[in-house]
Amino acid sequence: KAIFIFAIIITAVIIYLNSTHTFLGHSYRDVYFYLIEAYRMSGGYISGYAFVNYLPPFLPFLTSLLFKLGFVSTTSIFITSGVFFFVGIMGMFKLLRLRFSNFYAFFGSFLYGTLSINIKWVANGTLDIAFVAVMIWALYFFIQGMEKNQKYFYLAFPLGVLSFFTKYTGALIFGLMLLYFMSRTNIGRNIKKYF
């Protein structure tokens, strides 16, 4: 419960600060390209900028849903990317909880949520925090699938693909999954069991 309250408070504060002040992070030109792509996905039209069709589509797609509801503003992408920070903090807690006690998992999640490099990138419309949050959950469900129940793979692999569509470097999650698989003992038995 404490980590949930912490995640809600820090996410809300950072979204508010990035929406009303400019001292936390920067607005990068990429953010405006994501906004253009989101506007196109919501049914709007802006001429030119054909290259935005090749940008990772997931965050602009979610922002376009807010545009369709009438919230056509830069704040929409701040909110969309900020929500992923909350999701990432909760995912980090669950991931750390697999190996550590509640206290250490909370401390690790608190550290993740308060690192200055993370706070700089939260809720400013960029893809970095969003794809890390999706990768954390993909890795969590993959480990659960390896350790507890293979049904978790039904969540792990789609989230891995989603991390790729959030930011193309998100494909690295499949390397992490393979590394975790290879680190397990008795690889031959695991290959028969999981494949």
C-alpha positions as a Markdown table, in Angstrom:
| # | Residue | x | y | z |
|---|---|---|---|---|
| 1 | Lys | 0.0 | 0.0 | 0.0 |
| 2 | Ala | 2.8 | 2.4 | 0.8 |
| 3 | Ile | 4.4 | 1.9 | -2.6 |
| 4 | Phe | 1.1 | 2.5 | -4.3 |
| 5 | Ile | 0.6 | 5.8 | -2.4 |
| 6 | Phe | 4.2 | 6.9 | -3.1 |
| 7 | Ala | 3.8 | 6.1 | -6.8 |
| 8 | Ile | 0.5 | 8.0 | -7.1 |
| 9 | Ile | 1.9 | 11.1 | -5.3 |
| 10 | Ile | 5.2 | 11.3 | -7.1 |
| 11 | Thr | 3.6 | 10.7 | -10.5 |
| 12 | Ala | 0.9 | 13.3 | -9.9 |
| 13 | Val | 3.4 | 15.9 | -8.7 |
| 14 | Ile | 5.7 | 15.4 | -11.7 |
| 15 | Ile | 2.8 | 15.5 | -14.2 |
| 16 | Tyr | 1.6 | 18.7 | -12.6 |
| 17 | Leu | 5.1 | 20.3 | -12.6 |
| 18 | Asn | 5.9 | 19.3 | -16.2 |
| 19 | Ser | 2.5 | 20.6 | -17.4 |
| 20 | Thr | 2.8 | 24.0 | -15.7 |
| 21 | His | 6.5 | 24.6 | -15.3 |
| 22 | Thr | 9.6 | 23.9 | -17.4 |
| 23 | Phe | 12.3 | 23.5 | -14.7 |
| 24 | Leu | 12.1 | 19.7 | -14.3 |
| 25 | Gly | 12.8 | 18.4 | -17.8 |
| 26 | His | 13.0 | 19.7 | -21.3 |
| 27 | Ser | 10.5 | 19.6 | -24.1 |
| 28 | Tyr | 12.4 | 17.8 | -26.9 |
| 29 | Arg | 11.4 | 18.2 | -30.6 |
| 30 | Asp | 10.7 | 14.4 | -30.7 |
| 31 | Val | 7.8 | 15.1 | -28.4 |
| 32 | Tyr | 6.2 | 17.3 | -31.0 |
| 33 | Phe | 6.6 | 14.6 | -33.6 |
| 34 | Tyr | 4.8 | 12.1 | -31.3 |
| 35 | Leu | 2.1 | 14.7 | -30.9 |
| 36 | Ile | 1.8 | 15.1 | -34.7 |
| 37 | Glu | 1.6 | 11.3 | -35.0 |
| 38 | Ala | -1.0 | 11.1 | -32.2 |
| 39 | Tyr | -3.0 | 13.9 | -33.9 |
| 40 | Arg | -3.0 | 11.9 | -37.2 |
| 41 | Met | -4.1 | 8.8 | -35.4 |
| 42 | Ser | -7.0 | 10.6 | -33.8 |
| 43 | Gly | -8.2 | 11.6 | -37.3 |
| 44 | Gly | -6.6 | 15.0 | -37.6 |
| 45 | Tyr | -4.5 | 16.1 | -40.6 |
| 46 | Ile | -1.2 | 18.0 | -40.7 |
| 47 | Ser | 0.6 | 18.2 | -44.0 |
| 48 | Gly | 4.2 | 17.2 | -44.3 |
| 49 | Tyr | 6.1 | 15.3 | -41.6 |
| 50 | Ala | 5.7 | 11.9 | -43.4 |
| 51 | Phe | 8.6 | 10.6 | -41.4 |
| 52 | Val | 6.5 | 10.5 | -38.2 |
| 53 | Asn | 4.8 | 7.4 | -39.7 |
| 54 | Tyr | 8.0 | 5.5 | -38.8 |
| 55 | Leu | 8.1 | 6.5 | -35.2 |
| 56 | Pro | 7.2 | 4.0 | -32.4 |
| 57 | Pro | 3.4 | 4.0 | -32.4 |
| 58 | Phe | 2.3 | 2.9 | -28.9 |
| 59 | Leu | 2.6 | 6.1 | -26.9 |
| 60 | Pro | 1.2 | 8.3 | -29.8 |
| 61 | Phe | -1.7 | 5.8 | -30.1 |
| 62 | Leu | -2.5 | 6.2 | -26.4 |
| 63 | Thr | -2.3 | 10.0 | -26.6 |
| 64 | Ser | -4.6 | 9.9 | -29.7 |
| 65 | Leu | -7.2 | 8.3 | -27.5 |
| 66 | Leu | -7.1 | 11.4 | -25.2 |
| 67 | Phe | -7.3 | 13.6 | -28.3 |
| 68 | Lys | -10.4 | 11.8 | -29.5 |
| 69 | Leu | -11.9 | 12.6 | -26.1 |
| 70 | Gly | -11.3 | 16.3 | -26.7 |
| 71 | Phe | -8.1 | 16.8 | -24.7 |
| 72 | Val | -6.0 | 18.1 | -27.6 |
| 73 | Ser | -3.0 | 19.5 | -25.8 |
| 74 | Thr | 0.6 | 18.8 | -25.0 |
| 75 | Thr | -0.6 | 17.9 | -21.5 |
| 76 | Ser | -2.2 | 14.8 | -23.0 |
| 77 | Ile | 1.2 | 13.3 | -23.8 |
| 78 | Phe | 2.6 | 14.4 | -20.4 |
| 79 | Ile | -0.2 | 12.5 | -18.7 |
| 80 | Thr | 0.2 | 9.4 | -21.0 |
| 81 | Ser | 3.9 | 9.2 | -20.4 |
| 82 | Gly | 3.5 | 10.0 | -16.7 |
| 83 | Val | 1.1 | 7.1 | -16.1 |
| 84 | Phe | 3.8 | 4.8 | -17.3 |
| 85 | Phe | 6.1 | 6.1 | -14.5 |
| 86 | Phe | 3.4 | 4.9 | -12.0 |
| 87 | Val | 3.2 | 1.6 | -13.8 |
| 88 | Gly | 7.0 | 1.2 | -13.7 |
| 89 | Ile | 7.3 | 1.9 | -10.0 |
| 90 | Met | 4.6 | -0.7 | -9.3 |
| 91 | Gly | 6.3 | -3.2 | -11.6 |
| 92 | Met | 9.7 | -2.6 | -10.0 |
| 93 | Phe | 8.2 | -3.4 | -6.6 |
| 94 | Lys | 6.7 | -6.6 | -7.9 |
| 95 | Leu | 9.9 | -7.5 | -9.7 |
| 96 | Leu | 12.1 | -6.9 | -6.6 |
| 97 | Arg | 9.5 | -8.7 | -4.5 |
| 98 | Leu | 10.4 | -11.9 | -6.3 |
| 99 | Arg | 13.8 | -12.0 | -4.6 |
| 100 | Phe | 13.7 | -9.6 | -1.7 |
| 101 | Ser | 11.6 | -8.7 | 1.4 |
| 102 | Asn | 8.9 | -6.0 | 1.3 |
| 103 | Phe | 11.3 | -3.5 | 2.9 |
| 104 | Tyr | 14.1 | -4.0 | 0.3 |
| 105 | Ala | 11.6 | -4.1 | -2.5 |
| 106 | Phe | 10.0 | -0.8 | -1.3 |
| 107 | Phe | 13.4 | 0.7 | -1.0 |
| 108 | Gly | 14.4 | -0.3 | -4.5 |
| 109 | Ser | 11.2 | 1.0 | -5.9 |
| 110 | Phe | 11.6 | 4.2 | -4.0 |
| 111 | Leu | 15.1 | 4.6 | -5.4 |
| 112 | Tyr | 13.8 | 3.9 | -8.9 |
| 113 | Gly | 11.1 | 6.5 | -8.4 |
| 114 | Thr | 13.4 | 9.2 | -7.0 |
| 115 | Leu | 16.5 | 8.9 | -9.2 |
| 116 | Ser | 17.1 | 12.3 | -10.7 |
| 117 | Ile | 17.7 | 10.8 | -14.2 |
| 118 | Asn | 14.3 | 9.2 | -14.1 |
| 119 | Ile | 12.5 | 12.3 | -12.7 |
| 120 | Lys | 14.0 | 14.4 | -15.5 |
| 121 | Trp | 12.4 | 12.1 | -18.1 |
| 122 | Val | 9.1 | 11.5 | -16.4 |
| 123 | Ala | 5.9 | 13.0 | -17.9 |
| 124 | Asn | 7.7 | 15.1 | -20.6 |
| 125 | Gly | 6.3 | 13.1 | -23.5 |
| 126 | Thr | 9.4 | 11.1 | -24.3 |
| 127 | Leu | 9.3 | 7.3 | -24.7 |
| 128 | Asp | 12.1 | 6.3 | -22.3 |
| 129 | Ile | 10.2 | 5.8 | -19.0 |
| 130 | Ala | 7.3 | 4.2 | -20.9 |
| 131 | Phe | 9.3 | 1.5 | -22.6 |
| 132 | Val | 11.2 | 0.8 | -19.4 |
| 133 | Ala | 7.9 | 0.3 | -17.5 |
| 134 | Val | 6.7 | -2.1 | -20.1 |
| 135 | Met | 10.0 | -4.0 | -20.1 |
| 136 | Ile | 9.9 | -4.3 | -16.3 |
| 137 | Trp | 6.4 | -5.9 | -16.4 |
| 138 | Ala | 7.5 | -8.2 | -19.4 |
| 139 | Leu | 10.5 | -9.4 | -17.4 |
| 140 | Tyr | 8.3 | -9.9 | -14.3 |
| 141 | Phe | 5.8 | -12.1 | -16.1 |
| 142 | Phe | 8.6 | -14.0 | -17.9 |
| 143 | Ile | 10.2 | -14.8 | -14.5 |
| 144 | Gln | 6.8 | -15.9 | -13.1 |
| 145 | Gly | 6.3 | -18.0 | -16.2 |
| 146 | Met | 9.7 | -19.7 | -15.7 |
| 147 | Glu | 9.3 | -20.2 | -11.9 |
| 148 | Lys | 5.6 | -20.7 | -11.2 |
| 149 | Asn | 3.2 | -21.1 | -14.1 |
| 150 | Gln | 3.8 | -21.1 | -17.9 |
| 151 | Lys | 0.5 | -19.2 | -18.4 |
| 152 | Tyr | 2.4 | -16.0 | -17.5 |
| 153 | Phe | 4.2 | -16.3 | -20.8 |
| 154 | Tyr | 0.9 | -15.2 | -22.4 |
| 155 | Leu | 1.5 | -11.8 | -20.8 |
| 156 | Ala | 5.3 | -11.7 | -21.0 |
| 157 | Phe | 5.7 | -12.1 | -24.7 |
| 158 | Pro | 3.0 | -9.6 | -25.8 |
| 159 | Leu | 4.4 | -7.1 | -23.3 |
| 160 | Gly | 7.8 | -7.7 | -24.8 |
| 161 | Val | 6.4 | -6.9 | -28.3 |
| 162 | Leu | 4.6 | -3.9 | -26.8 |
| 163 | Ser | 7.9 | -2.6 | -25.4 |
| 164 | Phe | 9.3 | -2.8 | -28.9 |
| 165 | Phe | 6.4 | -0.7 | -30.2 |
| 166 | Thr | 6.9 | 1.8 | -27.4 |
| 167 | Lys | 10.5 | 2.3 | -28.3 |
| 168 | Tyr | 12.3 | 0.3 | -30.8 |
| 169 | Thr | 15.2 | -0.4 | -28.5 |
| 170 | Gly | 12.6 | -2.3 | -26.3 |
| 171 | Ala | 13.5 | -5.4 | -28.4 |
| 172 | Leu | 16.4 | -5.8 | -25.9 |
| 173 | Ile | 13.9 | -7.4 | -23.5 |
| 174 | Phe | 14.1 | -10.6 | -25.6 |
| 175 | Gly | 17.8 | -10.7 | -25.0 |
| 176 | Leu | 17.2 | -10.4 | -21.3 |
| 177 | Met | 14.6 | -13.1 | -21.4 |
| 178 | Leu | 17.1 | -15.4 | -23.2 |
| 179 | Leu | 19.8 | -14.6 | -20.7 |
| 180 | Tyr | 17.5 | -15.4 | -17.8 |
| 181 | Phe | 16.5 | -18.7 | -19.5 |
| 182 | Met | 20.1 | -19.6 | -20.1 |
| 183 | Ser | 21.0 | -18.9 | -16.5 |
| 184 | Arg | 18.6 | -21.5 | -15.2 |
| 185 | Thr | 20.1 | -24.9 | -14.3 |
| 186 | Asn | 19.6 | -28.0 | -16.4 |
| 187 | Ile | 19.0 | -26.2 | -19.7 |
| 188 | Gly | 18.2 | -29.4 | -21.6 |
| 189 | Arg | 15.2 | -30.2 | -19.4 |
| 190 | Asn | 14.1 | -26.5 | -19.6 |
| 191 | Ile | 14.2 | -26.6 | -23.4 |
| 192 | Lys | 11.9 | -29.7 | -23.4 |
| 193 | Lys | 9.6 | -28.2 | -20.8 |
| 194 | Tyr | 9.2 | -24.7 | -22.2 |
| 195 | Phe | 9.5 | -25.3 | -26.0 |
